[in-house]
Each structure stands twice: as C-alpha cells, then as structure tokens.
Amino acid sequence: MEKSSASSKGKDAHILIIRLSAMGDIAMTVPVLRTFRAKFPDVKLTVLTRKFFEPMFYGIENLEVYHADVDGKHKGIFGLTKLANELIGLGITEVADLHNVLRSNILKTLFSIRRIPVVQLDKGRTEKKALTRAKNKDFKQLKTTHQRYADVFSALGFPIDLNAYQAPKRSSLPQSVFSITENSTKKWLGIAPFAQYESKTYPLDLMVEVIEALDKENEYEIFLFGGGKREKDILNNIASKYENVINMVGRFSFEDELKLIGNLDVMVAMDSGNAHIAAMYNIPTITLWGVTHPFAGFMPFGQPIERAILPNLVKFDQIPTSIYGNKVPPGYEGVMRTIKPDVVIETIKNL
C-alpha cells in the first residue's frame, strides 16, 4: 500500500470510500469513519455502497452515501464506467477502496485515468493463509480489519488512531419499539443466532437452552434477530414458547432495527454481521465462534477477547480452518457443541 503524494488536505478534500458489501464488513467501517470525522471534520466523505446499508452511516456529519446499483444501471463494465463518471462529477479528490474486489479494481483504473489517487485495502492474504493452514499453522493475532481500513486513510495522508474512537450517543427509540416493549424496565438482550455458514452457527437446540434459562429468570427482554423467511419462521416458533422473547425479523425497517440494537444492554451473536452492528454502537457484544477465530482480525470493534466464546481448541487444533467459515475438515462439523449453554449464560450474566 503506497502512500499517495497527490492527496488534498483540509476543506478541499473529498474522499470516496468504496465498500459495497457485506453487512458486517460495512458495519466495521463505521467506527473507523467516526474516528476519521472527529480528527478531520472538514473533509467531505462519500460512501459508495448499496442503498439498503445507508442507515448505518446516519449521524456521521459531512458524509453522504452514494447508491451503487450493481445489479441495475451500474452493472458490467459499461455500468461501472457510468458510475465512475457520476462519482468524478461529485468532485472527489481521492479514493479509499475498502473492498478491493473486481468491481472496485475496475473503478480504480477509471479513476487513475483521471489522475485521482486510489489506495486499496491490504487484505493480508499471505498471513491469513498461514493462520488457516492445517499444518505448520502460524497461530497469532493478525491486524484487525478495522486497522486495515484505518491504514488506507493513513496511506492517503489522513492518519487516524482508533484508540481515540468515541461511540455515538444512544439514539431515541421510535414509537414502534415502545409499542412492543411496553416501557419494559428489564435488561434488553439481543440474540442473533445465525451466520452465513453452519460451521459458525451455534446449534439451535443449545441456543434454545440458553433462551429458555434466561426467560425463566424474568429479568430480560430477549430480542431475536435474523433475516429471510426461513429464519423468521424458526425464530417465530421459538418466541411463541416464551414470555419474554420477541422475534424481530420483519417487524421494523432496517433503520428502526438499528436503533433498537443501539439501545440493547448486551448482544449475543455469531462471527457475523449483527455482532459488528452492535459493536459499532459500543454495545457489549458476546460472540460465539466455530471454525473461524478472532485472530483473523474480525473481532467486533472495541470488544475484549473475554467476550469471545471459543470451542475446544485443544481437541480441534486446526481452528481457524478458514477466514469465513467455508472450509470444514472432516470431524469438525460439531465444534460448537463443545461450547456449553452454561458458559454462554454465565458470560451474559457477567455483563
């Protein structure tokens, strides 16, 4: 990652930030951008992402979201050329590519033709490969994804220190949330029991044991988070059996759901997007890990390692077997069953 020598400074700078997906990766940009904004209040920021994710950036001053319609008018090389021209027309002076995929590489080429400096994310592929290989594993903490994002801005000439991050104030809750909580004074606990891959999803029967035990104590309002019809049906079935459990799938807009998450007392999630969303609001976040591991750099922002509940790493010493959970060696299908419900419950109570 080479430092840009053409970087503009101060009020004349206008940085385009590219991060098109996925939800968790986009949520990880938010603490970085809030830290950037506190240090460089005059620099204009434009985030290129999908329209759905725009509410994540609400409340960050002097920042606009530009919608990438990569399945429509911005599809393919001609669509990306059109997109590049639209973005150049905004007056951008430099580009922070926090995605570094084929689409953003094409945009980089188009920007470079116009002499707009671009710095791309260093994904650390070599050290991640060493961390996830089965033999001669180099098992050590790698640079966090948040720091990798910050390094891009430093290379553009805008160094930031993530230790200076200040979380936003809790936002006001919409009436829709009050209508289902009835002004409850119990602790608000979020549980997001799903992940992209089964290999990093806590077995549902064990999660139900956690929910049932907490529901009996009558001290928590338990909000279940997920997405899609299948997850909605599963969570509806669980919530119907308990007095203090509410399924949130499909109840609110994404914006209102974010406001609810930002007012939780604790979030319990997998190595998944909901963990990063909660952490970007500085909510104490407990994560359950399967064949992935925090050493790869995806620990939720600002969360101590004690809030990461891991399987038996002595028995399953090939963990992490992959960065994203898409590679499961034979015999590793049930690694998360070594995480006992009592451990999860006790970790929640300690917070």
N, C-alpha and C positions, 0 to 999 in steps of 0.2 A: 504494500500500500504506500504509494508515493505521495508526499506532501504537495499540495497544489501551490504553485508560485503565483497563480493568477487570481487568487482569492480576493474578493472585495471585502471591506470591513464596514462596520457601523450601519448607519441607516440606509445606505445604498445597497447593502447585500440582500439578496433574495434567494434562499436555498430551497431547492426542490428535494423532497425526501420521497424515495420510492420504496414502498413496502406494500405489495398487492395482497398477500395472504401469508400465513393462515392466521386465524383469530388470536392464538396465543402469541405468535411472533409479533403481531401488530400491537397487542397489549404490552409487550415488552419494550416497544419503542416509547411508550407514554412517559414513564419515569425519566427516560433519557431526554425527551423533548422538554419536559417540565424543568429539568436541571439546566438545559440549554437556555430556556427562556429566562430563567432567573439571572443568568450571567450575561446574556446578550439580549436585552429587552427590545432593542431597536431593529434587530434582524428579522426580516419577514420570512415566514416559513409557509411552504405549501406542501401538503402531504398528498401524494398520488396513491390512492388505494380504492377499493371497491366502496360503492355508496353505502352498503349495509354497515360498514365499520365506522362511519363518520362520528356517531355519538361518543366513541371512545375519546375523541380529541376535544370534546366540548370543555370549555373553561380554560383552555390554553390561549392566552392573549396573542394577537398578531399572528394567528395561524389559520389558514384556510385549507379545506380538503377539496381536492380535485378528483372527480369520479373517473375511474378507469373502467370503461365499458369494453373489457377484453373479449366478451362473448358477442358483442354487437359492433358498433361503429369503429371500435379500436382493435378489431380482430385482424390478425395476419399482418404481413409486412406493410401493406397499404394503410391499414388502420393504425398501426403504430407510427407510421410516417405522419399521418394526420394528427395523432396525439402529440408527437414531438413538436409539430408546428404550433399546435394550440398552446403547449406549455412554454415554448420560446416566446410566444406572443404575450405571455404574462410578465415578461421581463426578468426571468430567472437569471442569476449570475453564476451559480454553481449548483452541483447536484450531489446529494448524498444517497448513493444506491445501497439501501439496507437489505436488499433482496438478492441481487447477483444471480439472476436466472436468465434464460434465453431472451425473454421479453425485455428485461432491463439492459441486457447487453446490446440489443438492437438499438434501444433508445440511447445508450451511451455512444454508439457510433454516430448516430444522427446529431447528438449534441456536440460531439467532438468536431464534426464538420463545421459547426458554427462557433468553434473555439470556446465552448462552455466547459469548464473543467468538471470532471466527474471523478469521485472517489468511491470505490466499491467495497462492500463488506468482505473482509477476510474470514471465511468460514472455518478456517483451521482444519482442513480436511486431513492433513497428514497426522496431526496429533490425535484427532478423533479416531482415525483408523487404528492407531497404536493403542488407544484406550479400549476399543471394542473387539480387537482380535482375540481369538480363543487361546493362542499360545504366545508366550513372551509378552503378555499384556503390560502396557505401561500405565499402571493404575495410579493416577494422580489427578488432582483438581486442575481442570483446564480453565482458561479465561472464560468468564461468563459472557453470554450473548449480549447482555446489557453493555458490558465493557467493550465488546467488539463494535457495537453500534457507536459508542462514545468515541472510539478510535477513528471512526470515519470522519466525524466532525473535527477531531484534532488534526487529521491529515488535511482537512480543508482550511485549517488555520483558526479553528474555533475550539480550543481545548476546554474540556469540562471535567469536573471532579464529581463523580456520582455520590461521593460521601456527603456532598453539600445538598443532596436532594431533600426537598421539603414536600411532604404529602399535602394534597389539597384538603380543604375543609370538607366535612361531610355535607352533601347536598340535601336540600329539602326533599322530603318524600312526597310523591304525587298522591292525590286522593285515592287512586286505585289501590295503592299499597295499604293505606289506612283501612280501606273497606274490607280487606281480608284479614288484617291482623287485629282489628277492633281495639287499637291502642294497647296492645299487649305490653306488659312490663317484664315479660320473661326474656331470657337471653335469646338472641337471634342467631341461629346456627344454620349455615348453608352447607348442603352436601351435594356435590356433583359427582355421581358415581360412575360416569362413563368416560372413556377415552377412545382415541381413534382405533387403537388395536386392542384386542382381547388380552394380549400379553402384558399390558399395563393397566388393566381394569380389575379392580378388587372384586373377587367373586360375589355375585349378588346375594347369595344366601348368607354370606358373612356380613355384608353391609346391612342386610335386614336385621341381623342380630344386634348390630350397633344401634340402628334406628330404634328397634324395639326397647332396648335397655334405656336409652335416653328418653324415649317417650314416656316410659313408666315413671320417671323421676318428676315429670310435670314441671320442669324448670326451663324448658327450651321450646321456642317456636322453631320448628325444623322445616327449612325450605329446600325442596329438591329441584335441582337444575339439570337440564339436558336439552335435547333438540330433536326434532323429527317425530314422525308418528310412532315408530317402534318404541322409542324411549319414553314418549308421552304415555303410551299405553302401559308400559311397565311401571312407571312412577305413579300413574293413577291407581293402579292396583295396590301398590304399597301404601300410598297415602290414605286410601279408603279404609285401611285397617287400624289406623292410629289417630288418636285425638289431636295431637299437636303437630301433625305432619301435613304440609301443603305442597302439592305439585305445582311448580311454577311454569312448566312448559306450555307455551301458547297463551298464557294469561295476559301478559303485558307486551308492549312494544319493547324492542331491544333497548331503547333509551331508558324506559322506566325500570327494566330489569337491572340495568347497570346501576341505577340509583339505589335499588334495593340492595344489591351486592355491596355497594359503597357504604351501607349502613349496618352491615352484619357485625356481630361480635366475633365470630370465627367462621372461616370457610374450610371445609374438608373436601379435597379434590384429588384427582389422579395427577400424573405428569401430563397435564392437559391445559387447554385454553382458559378454563374457568379459574384455575389456580393463579394464572398470570393476571387475569382481570381483577380478582380480589386483591392481589398484591399491589397492583398499580394504585389502589385506593388506600394502601397501608393497612389492610385488614389482616389480622393474624391468620396465616394460612398453613394448614397442615396438609402435606402431600403424601400419598401412598405410591410406592414405586415397585415396578415389576422387573422386567428385563432391562430397563433403562436405569440411569443413575445420575444423581446431581453433579457428579464430576464432569459430565459432558458440557455443563455450562447453562443448564436450563432450570436451575433452582429459581423459584419465584423471587422477585426483587425484594431485597431487604429482609428476607426470612432466614433465621438462623438454621443451621443444619439439624438442630434438635427437633425441628418441626417436620423433618423428612423421615417417614417411617419406611424402613427398608426390609426386604425379605432376608432370609438366611444366606448371607454372602459366603459363609464357610462351606455350606453344602452346595451352593450354586456359584462357584468361583469364576464362571465365565461372564458374570454380570459386570458391566453392561455388555450385552450381546450385540447391540446396535444403538444408534443415536435416537431413532424414532420409535423403536419397538416393533419393527417389521421383520426382524430375524429372531427366530426362536429355535435354539438347538433341541434335539430330541431329549425329553425328560425335563425340559424347562417350562412346560405348559402350565404347571401349577405352582410356580414360585411364590405367588402372592398368598397362597394358602398357609405359608409359614408366618404370615402376619396375623396374629390373633386378635379377634374383636376387642378383647380386654385391653390390649395395648392401645388400640385406636381410642377407645372410650377414655382411658386414663389420660392420654395426651390431650384430648379435648377438655377434660375437667381441669387439667393443669393450666390451661389458658383462661 
